[in-house]
Amino acid sequence: MPDNYKKVVVIGAGTMGSGIAAHLANSNIPTILLDLPSKDEDKNKISNNAIVNIKKSDPPLLVERNCLNNIQAGNLEDDFHQISDADWIIEAVVERIDIKHKLYKQIELTRNPNSIVSSNTSTIPLSILTQEMSEEMKNDFCITHFFNPVRFMRLLEIVETEKLNQNKILKLRSFCEHQLGKGIVNCKDTPGFIGNRVGVYAMQVA
């Protein structure tokens, strides 16, 4: 089974979403970065601004400047159809469960059945994220929690259910390990997973 993905869509052009998109671009993966449409003349302004910030980032999020050509800006109104032929769809929007649930319903209606979907949430349990999903969607959904800055932080937490499609998760793990250079840690479905639970505890003790 090939490790590479031909196309990835990242939804959410904030710090984490743009960082993930940049690191995918480092592996020469065609990546679509989507966010809300702007009311300005440039409806892709939010995503375009994120790409500009990637270019100016310090420390640099890109291995080479020309990797930026692998990222295409878009918005959720005009470009949501890009999800239909994506191999991997990554949700990196605000940590509000109502917004995520609404987005997952839209993704489920648009995605192709061969895709895998993941959330970059750092706090919300998988059981809550999947509450309103069909069984088919649940079987293709997991949490992939990257750390900031994505290029330099090696840890990747993955939370999955027992029903998750094994072929898809094996391909995802292989890609994240060998192409993205991540050290993968399996996490139980608990609030904060491992990194944040340990971090919050350490801060409280300090």
ABEGO torsion letter per residue (X at the ends): XBABBABBBBBEABAAAAAAAAAAAAAGBBBBBBBBBBABABAAAAAAAAAAAAAABOBBABABAAAAAABBBBBAAAAAAAAAABABBBBABBBBAAAAAAAAAAAAAABBAABBBBBABAABBAAAAAAABBAAAAAABBBBBBBOBAAABABBBBBBBAABBAAAAAAAAAAAAAAAGBBBBBBBBBBGEAAAAAAAAAAAAX
